[in-house]
C-alpha cells in the first residue's frame, strides 16, 4: 500500500497530522486530505515537501501572498 | 515501490509529464519533481489532485492570484 503519513511542520517541529493518507487536493485556501478509510481532514496548509518512497508528506502553514505595503 | 506518475492537465486533456516521481516540493512559483532515478523537472504548476494508492498526481497550470482591477 502506498499511502503516506502527513506531518505538520511548525516552529521546526513536525507533528503527525494524519496517517495513511491516500488523496490530497486543494480545498478552498488549504488542502483536503482523505485517508485510506475515507476519513477527511481539512487544513489551511500547503505542501512543504513530499517523498513518496518514504511515505511522507510534510505540510506547513500557508504562506499568504506577500504584501508590498509598508 | 510507491512512486507515482505525474500528469499535466490542460484543456481537459491529461498528458503524462513525468514517470516514477518520488519527491515533490515547491520551487519558486511552481514545483520541483524528482523521479526515482534522481532526474529533476521544474514546472510552473500546482497540484490539482493526487491519489497515492493509484500512483497518480495531476498537475494543472498555476492559477494566478485574482486581480480585482476591472
Backbone of each chain as nested JSON, in Angstrom:
{
  "chains": [
    {"id": "A", "residues": [
      {"number": 1, "name": "UNK", "atoms": {"N": [0.852, -1.201, 0.0], "CA": [0.0, 0.0, 0.0], "C": [0.882, 1.242, 0.0]}},
      {"number": 2, "name": "UNK", "atoms": {"N": [0.427, 2.223, -0.714], "CA": [1.285, 3.382, -0.927], "C": [0.746, 4.647, -0.288]}},
      {"number": 3, "name": "UNK", "atoms": {"N": [-0.006, 4.477, 0.736], "CA": [-0.445, 5.66, 1.452], "C": [0.758, 6.286, 2.16]}},
      {"number": 4, "name": "UNK", "atoms": {"N": [0.576, 7.504, 2.678], "CA": [1.677, 8.214, 3.33], "C": [1.174, 8.842, 4.626]}},
      {"number": 5, "name": "UNK", "atoms": {"N": [2.091, 9.165, 5.481], "CA": [1.726, 9.909, 6.68], "C": [1.985, 11.389, 6.45]}},
      {"number": 6, "name": "UNK", "atoms": {"N": [1.07, 12.206, 6.925], "CA": [1.207, 13.648, 6.76], "C": [1.598, 14.276, 8.093]}},
      {"number": 7, "name": "UNK", "atoms": {"N": [2.631, 15.078, 8.044], "CA": [3.126, 15.781, 9.222], "C": [2.937, 17.269, 9.018]}},
      {"number": 8, "name": "UNK", "atoms": {"N": [2.66, 17.961, 10.108], "CA": [2.532, 19.416, 10.043], "C": [3.756, 20.019, 10.705]}},
      {"number": 9, "name": "UNK", "atoms": {"N": [4.477, 20.815, 9.943], "CA": [5.701, 21.401, 10.468], "C": [5.43, 22.818, 10.95]}},
      {"number": 10, "name": "UNK", "atoms": {"N": [5.788, 23.056, 12.17], "CA": [5.558, 24.369, 12.763], "C": [6.653, 24.626, 13.794]}},
      {"number": 11, "name": "UNK", "atoms": {"N": [7.289, 25.744, 13.691], "CA": [8.381, 26.101, 14.609], "C": [9.453, 25.004, 14.674]}},
      {"number": 12, "name": "UNK", "atoms": {"N": [9.752, 24.435, 13.527], "CA": [10.829, 23.442, 13.468], "C": [10.432, 22.058, 13.939]}},
      {"number": 13, "name": "UNK", "atoms": {"N": [9.22, 21.917, 14.456], "CA": [8.757, 20.616, 14.938], "C": [7.8, 20.0, 13.919]}},
      {"number": 14, "name": "UNK", "atoms": {"N": [7.92, 18.715, 13.736], "CA": [6.975, 18.024, 12.87], "C": [6.042, 17.181, 13.72]}},
      {"number": 15, "name": "UNK", "atoms": {"N": [4.766, 17.442, 13.564], "CA": [3.759, 16.724, 14.342], "C": [2.916, 15.899, 13.375]}},
      {"number": 16, "name": "UNK", "atoms": {"N": [2.686, 14.656, 13.716], "CA": [1.853, 13.801, 12.853], "C": [0.46, 14.392, 12.759]}},
      {"number": 17, "name": "UNK", "atoms": {"N": [0.021, 14.619, 11.541], "CA": [-1.291, 15.241, 11.339], "C": [-2.323, 14.206, 10.917]}},
      {"number": 18, "name": "UNK", "atoms": {"N": [-1.925, 13.299, 10.058], "CA": [-2.859, 12.274, 9.598], "C": [-2.069, 11.082, 9.068]}},
      {"number": 19, "name": "UNK", "atoms": {"N": [-2.513, 9.904, 9.441], "CA": [-1.872, 8.681, 8.962], "C": [-2.591, 8.152, 7.727]}},
      {"number": 20, "name": "UNK", "atoms": {"N": [-1.86, 7.348, 6.953], "CA": [-2.447, 6.572, 5.853], "C": [-3.23, 7.441, 4.875]}},
      {"number": 21, "name": "UNK", "atoms": {"N": [-2.603, 8.541, 4.464], "CA": [-3.256, 9.456, 3.536], "C": [-3.216, 8.866, 2.13]}},
      {"number": 22, "name": "UNK", "atoms": {"N": [-4.358, 8.914, 1.478], "CA": [-4.435, 8.466, 0.086], "C": [-4.536, 9.666, -0.85]}},
      {"number": 23, "name": "UNK", "atoms": {"N": [-5.538, 10.524, -0.598], "CA": [-5.85, 11.611, -1.525], "C": [-5.479, 12.965, -0.923]}},
      {"number": 24, "name": "UNK", "atoms": {"N": [-4.887, 13.795, -1.743], "CA": [-4.633, 15.182, -1.353], "C": [-5.107, 16.055, -2.495]}},
      {"number": 25, "name": "UNK", "atoms": {"N": [-5.881, 17.066, -2.169], "CA": [-6.269, 18.002, -3.206], "C": [-6.522, 19.362, -2.595]}},
      {"number": 26, "name": "UNK", "atoms": {"N": [-6.396, 20.394, -3.395], "CA": [-6.645, 21.732, -2.875], "C": [-8.095, 21.857, -2.426]}},
      {"number": 27, "name": "UNK", "atoms": {"N": [-8.312, 22.599, -1.361], "CA": [-9.667, 22.854, -0.905], "C": [-9.709, 24.258, -0.332]}},
      {"number": 28, "name": "UNK", "atoms": {"N": [-10.514, 25.092, -0.939], "CA": [-10.575, 26.495, -0.555], "C": [-9.172, 27.044, -0.415]}},
      {"number": 29, "name": "UNK", "atoms": {"N": [-8.807, 27.592, 0.746], "CA": [-7.461, 28.157, 0.855], "C": [-6.486, 27.194, 1.535]}},
      {"number": 30, "name": "UNK", "atoms": {"N": [-6.763, 25.909, 1.442], "CA": [-5.852, 24.937, 2.038], "C": [-5.922, 23.622, 1.291]}},
      {"number": 31, "name": "UNK", "atoms": {"N": [-5.906, 22.544, 2.052], "CA": [-5.885, 21.214, 1.451], "C": [-6.947, 20.324, 2.082]}},
      {"number": 32, "name": "UNK", "atoms": {"N": [-7.416, 19.393, 1.299], "CA": [-8.245, 18.306, 1.815], "C": [-7.428, 17.029, 1.755]}},
      {"number": 33, "name": "UNK", "atoms": {"N": [-7.377, 16.311, 2.858], "CA": [-6.693, 15.022, 2.895], "C": [-7.719, 13.945, 3.192]}},
      {"number": 34, "name": "UNK", "atoms": {"N": [-7.617, 12.839, 2.498], "CA": [-8.51, 11.709, 2.726], "C": [-7.645, 10.482, 2.983]}},
      {"number": 35, "name": "UNK", "atoms": {"N": [-7.919, 9.78, 4.059], "CA": [-7.113, 8.597, 4.341], "C": [-7.71, 7.36, 3.673]}},
      {"number": 36, "name": "UNK", "atoms": {"N": [-7.044, 6.234, 3.836], "CA": [-7.467, 5.014, 3.138], "C": [-8.803, 4.489, 3.652]}},
      {"number": 37, "name": "UNK", "atoms": {"N": [-9.266, 5.026, 4.783], "CA": [-10.569, 4.624, 5.311], "C": [-11.665, 5.603, 4.901]}},
      {"number": 38, "name": "UNK", "atoms": {"N": [-11.284, 6.614, 4.13], "CA": [-12.26, 7.579, 3.661], "C": [-12.481, 8.749, 4.604]}},
      {"number": 39, "name": "UNK", "atoms": {"N": [-11.742, 8.778, 5.695], "CA": [-11.865, 9.911, 6.62], "C": [-11.222, 11.142, 6.011]}},
      {"number": 40, "name": "UNK", "atoms": {"N": [-11.858, 12.28, 6.203], "CA": [-11.36, 13.519, 5.607], "C": [-10.867, 14.482, 6.664]}},
      {"number": 41, "name": "UNK", "atoms": {"N": [-9.821, 15.205, 6.325], "CA": [-9.385, 16.329, 7.151], "C": [-9.109, 17.511, 6.241]}},
      {"number": 42, "name": "UNK", "atoms": {"N": [-9.439, 18.669, 6.745], "CA": [-9.188, 19.903, 6.015], "C": [-8.177, 20.705, 6.809]}},
      {"number": 43, "name": "UNK", "atoms": {"N": [-7.233, 21.282, 6.127], "CA": [-6.207, 22.031, 6.847], "C": [-5.785, 23.232, 6.002]}},
      {"number": 44, "name": "UNK", "atoms": {"N": [-5.636, 24.363, 6.688], "CA": [-5.148, 25.55, 5.979], "C": [-3.631, 25.445, 5.927]}},
      {"number": 45, "name": "UNK", "atoms": {"N": [-3.166, 24.739, 4.934], "CA": [-1.732, 24.464, 4.838], "C": [-1.378, 24.253, 3.384]}},
      {"number": 46, "name": "UNK", "atoms": {"N": [-0.09, 24.229, 3.145], "CA": [0.399, 23.87, 1.819], "C": [1.44, 22.772, 1.985]}},
      {"number": 47, "name": "UNK", "atoms": {"N": [1.746, 22.13, 0.879], "CA": [2.742, 21.063, 0.928], "C": [4.123, 21.689, 0.972]}},
      {"number": 48, "name": "UNK", "atoms": {"N": [4.889, 21.323, 1.966], "CA": [6.274, 21.792, 2.072], "C": [7.174, 20.86, 1.273]}},
      {"number": 49, "name": "UNK", "atoms": {"N": [7.048, 19.603, 1.501], "CA": [7.697, 18.635, 0.623], "C": [7.047, 17.275, 0.824]}},
      {"number": 50, "name": "UNK", "atoms": {"N": [7.347, 16.402, -0.093], "CA": [6.683, 15.117, -0.125], "C": [7.659, 14.123, -0.725]}},
      {"number": 51, "name": "UNK", "atoms": {"N": [7.855, 13.007, -0.061], "CA": [8.696, 11.953, -0.624], "C": [7.867, 10.678, -0.583]}},
      {"number": 52, "name": "UNK", "atoms": {"N": [7.447, 10.261, -1.756], "CA": [6.512, 9.146, -1.84], "C": [7.168, 7.839, -1.414]}},
      {"number": 53, "name": "UNK", "atoms": {"N": [8.442, 7.664, -1.747], "CA": [9.098, 6.396, -1.384], "C": [9.228, 6.277, 0.131]}},
      {"number": 54, "name": "UNK", "atoms": {"N": [9.297, 7.412, 0.79], "CA": [9.356, 7.406, 2.26], "C": [7.966, 7.508, 2.894]}},
      {"number": 55, "name": "UNK", "atoms": {"N": [6.936, 7.559, 2.092], "CA": [5.554, 7.622, 2.592], "C": [5.378, 8.836, 3.501]}},
      {"number": 56, "name": "UNK", "atoms": {"N": [5.826, 9.951, 3.046], "CA": [5.976, 11.079, 3.944], "C": [5.566, 12.37, 3.239]}},
      {"number": 57, "name": "UNK", "atoms": {"N": [4.649, 13.069, 3.856], "CA": [4.187, 14.36, 3.35], "C": [4.383, 15.366, 4.472]}},
      {"number": 58, "name": "UNK", "atoms": {"N": [5.033, 16.463, 4.172], "CA": [5.196, 17.495, 5.2], "C": [4.389, 18.717, 4.781]}},
      {"number": 59, "name": "UNK", "atoms": {"N": [3.532, 19.131, 5.677], "CA": [2.704, 20.313, 5.445], "C": [3.261, 21.464, 6.249]}},
      {"number": 60, "name": "UNK", "atoms": {"N": [2.969, 22.66, 5.819], "CA": [3.339, 23.824, 6.61], "C": [2.235, 24.851, 6.474]}},
      {"number": 61, "name": "UNK", "atoms": {"N": [2.251, 25.772, 7.396], "CA": [1.249, 26.828, 7.381], "C": [1.287, 27.532, 6.036]}},
      {"number": 62, "name": "UNK", "atoms": {"N": [0.143, 27.854, 5.56], "CA": [0.071, 28.503, 4.253], "C": [0.652, 29.904, 4.339]}},
      {"number": 63, "name": "UNK", "atoms": {"N": [1.561, 30.167, 3.422], "CA": [2.161, 31.499, 3.389], "C": [1.251, 32.389, 2.558]}},
      {"number": 64, "name": "UNK", "atoms": {"N": [0.811, 33.46, 3.163], "CA": [-0.076, 34.367, 2.431], "C": [0.731, 35.113, 1.378]}},
      {"number": 65, "name": "UNK", "atoms": {"N": [0.036, 35.552, 0.362], "CA": [0.699, 36.345, -0.669], "C": [1.347, 37.554, -0.015]}},
      {"number": 66, "name": "UNK", "atoms": {"N": [2.545, 37.846, -0.46], "CA": [3.272, 38.966, 0.134], "C": [2.571, 40.286, -0.172]}},
      {"number": 67, "name": "UNK", "atoms": {"N": [2.591, 41.14, 0.787], "CA": [2.036, 42.471, 0.583], "C": [3.174, 43.448, 0.339]}},
      {"number": 68, "name": "UNK", "atoms": {"N": [2.96, 44.34, -0.581], "CA": [4.001, 45.338, -0.863], "C": [3.817, 46.594, -0.039]}},
      {"number": 69, "name": "UNK", "atoms": {"N": [2.772, 46.647, 0.724], "CA": [2.55, 47.843, 1.536], "C": [3.546, 47.858, 2.686]}},
      {"number": 70, "name": "UNK", "atoms": {"N": [3.96, 49.041, 3.058], "CA": [4.96, 49.16, 4.129], "C": [4.287, 49.38, 5.469]}}
    ]},
    {"id": "B", "residues": [
      {"number": 1, "name": "UNK", "atoms": {"N": [7.197, -0.478, -4.673], "CA": [7.654, 0.92, -4.805], "C": [6.441, 1.841, -4.916]}},
      {"number": 2, "name": "UNK", "atoms": {"N": [6.566, 2.975, -4.314], "CA": [5.404, 3.845, -4.2], "C": [5.556, 5.148, -4.967]}},
      {"number": 3, "name": "UNK", "atoms": {"N": [6.353, 5.128, -5.985], "CA": [6.426, 6.312, -6.828], "C": [5.099, 6.489, -7.574]}},
      {"number": 4, "name": "UNK", "atoms": {"N": [4.932, 7.654, -8.194], "CA": [3.684, 7.948, -8.894], "C": [3.986, 8.576, -10.247]}},
      {"number": 5, "name": "UNK", "atoms": {"N": [3.023, 8.525, -11.114], "CA": [3.168, 9.228, -12.385], "C": [2.473, 10.58, -12.292]}},
      {"number": 6, "name": "UNK", "atoms": {"N": [3.119, 11.579, -12.853], "CA": [2.555, 12.928, -12.832], "C": [2.015, 13.273, -14.209]}},
      {"number": 7, "name": "UNK", "atoms": {"N": [0.79, 13.749, -14.212], "CA": [0.124, 14.146, -15.447], "C": [-0.151, 15.648, -15.39]}},
      {"number": 8, "name": "UNK", "atoms": {"N": [-0.07, 16.271, -16.538], "CA": [-0.383, 17.691, -16.609], "C": [-1.728, 17.835, -17.306]}},
      {"number": 9, "name": "UNK", "atoms": {"N": [-2.653, 18.464, -16.621], "CA": [-3.996, 18.608, -17.187], "C": [-4.157, 19.987, -17.81]}},
      {"number": 10, "name": "UNK", "atoms": {"N": [-4.535, 19.988, -19.038], "CA": [-4.695, 21.254, -19.749], "C": [-5.799, 21.082, -20.77]}},
      {"number": 11, "name": "UNK", "atoms": {"N": [-6.748, 21.993, -20.769], "CA": [-7.883, 21.914, -21.697], "C": [-8.58, 20.555, -21.646]}},
      {"number": 12, "name": "UNK", "atoms": {"N": [-8.704, 20.012, -20.453], "CA": [-9.435, 18.769, -20.287], "C": [-8.635, 17.509, -20.637]}},
      {"number": 13, "name": "UNK", "atoms": {"N": [-7.441, 17.692, -21.157], "CA": [-6.599, 16.546, -21.525], "C": [-5.521, 16.344, -20.466]}},
      {"number": 14, "name": "UNK", "atoms": {"N": [-5.253, 15.099, -20.158], "CA": [-4.153, 14.804, -19.249], "C": [-2.997, 14.194, -20.026]}},
      {"number": 15, "name": "UNK", "atoms": {"N": [-1.863, 14.832, -19.914], "CA": [-0.676, 14.384, -20.635], "C": [0.361, 13.94, -19.609]}},
      {"number": 16, "name": "UNK", "atoms": {"N": [0.959, 12.788, -19.841], "CA": [1.987, 12.31, -18.916], "C": [3.147, 13.301, -18.898]}},
      {"number": 17, "name": "UNK", "atoms": {"N": [3.471, 13.773, -17.707], "CA": [4.539, 14.769, -17.576], "C": [5.821, 14.123, -17.073]}},
      {"number": 18, "name": "UNK", "atoms": {"N": [5.695, 13.229, -16.117], "CA": [6.893, 12.579, -15.568], "C": [6.479, 11.264, -14.922]}},
      {"number": 19, "name": "UNK", "atoms": {"N": [7.263, 10.241, -15.185], "CA": [7.003, 8.928, -14.59], "C": [7.816, 8.751, -13.319]}},
      {"number": 20, "name": "UNK", "atoms": {"N": [7.361, 7.854, -12.466], "CA": [8.142, 7.385, -11.31], "C": [8.609, 8.529, -10.415]}},
      {"number": 21, "name": "UNK", "atoms": {"N": [7.685, 9.43, -10.122], "CA": [8.018, 10.585, -9.283], "C": [8.132, 10.142, -7.828]}},
      {"number": 22, "name": "UNK", "atoms": {"N": [9.187, 10.585, -7.192], "CA": [9.384, 10.317, -5.764], "C": [9.109, 11.576, -4.947]}},
      {"number": 23, "name": "UNK", "atoms": {"N": [9.815, 12.649, -5.29], "CA": [9.777, 13.869, -4.479], "C": [9.028, 14.983, -5.199]}},
      {"number": 24, "name": "UNK", "atoms": {"N": [8.198, 15.676, -4.445], "CA": [7.551, 16.891, -4.96], "C": [7.722, 17.966, -3.924]}},
      {"number": 25, "name": "UNK", "atoms": {"N": [8.177, 19.11, -4.35], "CA": [8.254, 20.225, -3.414], "C": [8.094, 21.526, -4.166]}},
      {"number": 26, "name": "UNK", "atoms": {"N": [7.664, 22.563, -3.453], "CA": [7.514, 23.862, -4.104], "C": [8.872, 24.375, -4.581]}},
      {"number": 27, "name": "UNK", "atoms": {"N": [8.875, 25.036, -5.696], "CA": [10.112, 25.642, -6.193], "C": [9.724, 26.928, -6.893]}},
      {"number": 28, "name": "UNK", "atoms": {"N": [10.244, 28.017, -6.381], "CA": [9.89, 29.34, -6.9], "C": [8.372, 29.422, -7.067]}},
      {"number": 29, "name": "UNK", "atoms": {"N": [7.888, 29.73, -8.256], "CA": [6.433, 29.852, -8.393], "C": [5.81, 28.589, -8.981]}},
      {"number": 30, "name": "UNK", "atoms": {"N": [6.456, 27.474, -8.784], "CA": [5.897, 26.219, -9.279], "C": [6.33, 25.058, -8.412]}},
      {"number": 31, "name": "UNK", "atoms": {"N": [6.643, 23.957, -9.056], "CA": [7.007, 22.733, -8.344], "C": [8.29, 22.142, -8.908]}},
      {"number": 32, "name": "UNK", "atoms": {"N": [8.997, 21.47, -8.03], "CA": [10.118, 20.632, -8.471], "C": [9.701, 19.182, -8.286]}},
      {"number": 33, "name": "UNK", "atoms": {"N": [9.892, 18.381, -9.303], "CA": [9.62, 16.949, -9.216], "C": [10.928, 16.199, -9.419]}},
      {"number": 34, "name": "UNK", "atoms": {"N": [11.142, 15.186, -8.63], "CA": [12.335, 14.358, -8.765], "C": [11.872, 12.912, -8.886]}},
      {"number": 35, "name": "UNK", "atoms": {"N": [12.379, 12.223, -9.9], "CA": [11.955, 10.83, -10.053], "C": [12.886, 9.894, -9.274]}},
      {"number": 36, "name": "UNK", "atoms": {"N": [12.585, 8.617, -9.327], "CA": [13.341, 7.649, -8.528], "C": [14.79, 7.5, -9.001]}},
      {"number": 37, "name": "UNK", "atoms": {"N": [15.091, 8.042, -10.18], "CA": [16.467, 7.999, -10.686], "C": [17.216, 9.294, -10.383]}},
      {"number": 38, "name": "UNK", "atoms": {"N": [16.543, 10.214, -9.707], "CA": [17.184, 11.473, -9.348], "C": [17.053, 12.554, -10.4]}},
      {"number": 39, "name": "UNK", "atoms": {"N": [16.363, 12.265, -11.481], "CA": [16.157, 13.295, -12.503], "C": [15.152, 14.333, -12.017]}},
      {"number": 40, "name": "UNK", "atoms": {"N": [15.42, 15.58, -12.321], "CA": [14.567, 16.663, -11.833], "C": [13.82, 17.334, -12.982]}},
      {"number": 41, "name": "UNK", "atoms": {"N": [12.615, 17.728, -12.681], "CA": [11.881, 18.589, -13.614], "C": [11.247, 19.715, -12.81]}},
      {"number": 42, "name": "UNK", "atoms": {"N": [11.238, 20.867, -13.432], "CA": [10.609, 22.025, -12.815], "C": [9.415, 22.411, -13.678]}},
      {"number": 43, "name": "UNK", "atoms": {"N": [8.335, 22.767, -13.034], "CA": [7.149, 23.113, -13.807], "C": [6.373, 24.197, -13.069]}},
      {"number": 44, "name": "UNK", "atoms": {"N": [5.898, 25.152, -13.838], "CA": [5.069, 26.202, -13.252], "C": [3.658, 25.652, -13.163]}},
      {"number": 45, "name": "UNK", "atoms": {"N": [3.406, 24.934, -12.099], "CA": [2.129, 24.248, -11.971], "C": [1.816, 24.082, -10.497]}},
      {"number": 46, "name": "UNK", "atoms": {"N": [0.596, 23.683, -10.245], "CA": [0.21, 23.337, -8.89], "C": [-0.463, 21.97, -8.927]}},
      {"number": 47, "name": "UNK", "atoms": {"N": [-0.574, 21.382, -7.759], "CA": [-1.199, 20.064, -7.689], "C": [-2.709, 20.234, -7.777]}},
      {"number": 48, "name": "UNK", "atoms": {"N": [-3.308, 19.554, -8.718], "CA": [-4.768, 19.59, -8.857], "C": [-5.369, 18.521, -7.953]}},
      {"number": 49, "name": "UNK", "atoms": {"N": [-4.868, 17.325, -8.051], "CA": [-5.208, 16.292, -7.077], "C": [-4.202, 15.169, -7.165]}},
      {"number": 50, "name": "UNK", "atoms": {"N": [-4.236, 14.339, -6.158], "CA": [-3.214, 13.318, -6.029], "C": [-3.858, 12.143, -5.318]}},
      {"number": 51, "name": "UNK", "atoms": {"N": [-3.721, 10.962, -5.879], "CA": [-4.215, 9.763, -5.207], "C": [-3.047, 8.789, -5.131]}},
      {"number": 52, "name": "UNK", "atoms": {"N": [-2.54, 8.639, -3.927], "CA": [-1.312, 7.863, -3.754], "C": [-1.536, 6.389, -4.052]}},
      {"number": 53, "name": "UNK", "atoms": {"N": [-2.707, 5.874, -3.672], "CA": [-2.956, 4.449, -3.919], "C": [-3.019, 4.151, -5.417]}},
      {"number": 54, "name": "UNK", "atoms": {"N": [-3.408, 5.156, -6.184], "CA": [-3.439, 4.987, -7.646], "C": [-2.138, 5.442, -8.302]}},
      {"number": 55, "name": "UNK", "atoms": {"N": [-1.181, 5.872, -7.504], "CA": [0.127, 6.302, -8.035], "C": [-0.056, 7.412, -9.062]}},
      {"number": 56, "name": "UNK", "atoms": {"N": [-0.842, 8.37, -8.698], "CA": [-1.309, 9.32, -9.698], "C": [-1.3, 10.74, -9.121]}},
      {"number": 57, "name": "UNK", "atoms": {"N": [-0.617, 11.624, -9.825], "CA": [-0.569, 13.035, -9.45], "C": [-1.036, 13.828, -10.661]}},
      {"number": 58, "name": "UNK", "atoms": {"N": [-1.981, 14.706, -10.457], "CA": [-2.428, 15.539, -11.571], "C": [-2.026, 16.98, -11.279]}},
      {"number": 59, "name": "UNK", "atoms": {"N": [-1.318, 17.548, -12.22], "CA": [-0.877, 18.939, -12.112], "C": [-1.747, 19.797, -13.018]}},
      {"number": 60, "name": "UNK", "atoms": {"N": [-1.836, 21.054, -12.696], "CA": [-2.529, 21.977, -13.594], "C": [-1.785, 23.297, -13.581]}},
      {"number": 61, "name": "UNK", "atoms": {"N": [-2.06, 24.077, -14.58], "CA": [-1.425, 25.378, -14.679], "C": [-1.697, 26.164, -13.415]}},
      {"number": 62, "name": "UNK", "atoms": {"N": [-0.714, 26.866, -12.988], "CA": [-0.851, 27.622, -11.745], "C": [-1.823, 28.763, -11.953]}},
      {"number": 63, "name": "UNK", "atoms": {"N": [-2.776, 28.847, -11.057], "CA": [-3.751, 29.934, -11.156], "C": [-3.182, 31.133, -10.432]}},
      {"number": 64, "name": "UNK", "atoms": {"N": [-3.058, 32.21, -11.154], "CA": [-2.508, 33.427, -10.538], "C": [-3.535, 34.011, -9.584]}},
      {"number": 65, "name": "UNK", "atoms": {"N": [-3.05, 34.748, -8.63], "CA": [-3.94, 35.425, -7.684], "C": [-4.878, 36.319, -8.493]}},
      {"number": 66, "name": "UNK", "atoms": {"N": [-6.139, 36.288, -8.078], "CA": [-7.13, 37.082, -8.805], "C": [-6.864, 38.574, -8.651]}},
      {"number": 67, "name": "UNK", "atoms": {"N": [-7.093, 39.27, -9.697], "CA": [-6.955, 40.718, -9.648], "C": [-8.342, 41.327, -9.543]}},
      {"number": 68, "name": "UNK", "atoms": {"N": [-8.442, 42.343, -8.729], "CA": [-9.737, 42.994, -8.579], "C": [-9.889, 44.184, -9.532]}},
      {"number": 69, "name": "UNK", "atoms": {"N": [-8.839, 44.466, -10.276], "CA": [-8.945, 45.601, -11.195], "C": [-9.857, 45.233, -12.347]}},
      {"number": 70, "name": "UNK", "atoms": {"N": [-10.553, 46.207, -12.85], "CA": [-11.508, 45.948, -13.938], "C": [-10.852, 46.184, -15.295]}}
    ]}
  ]
}
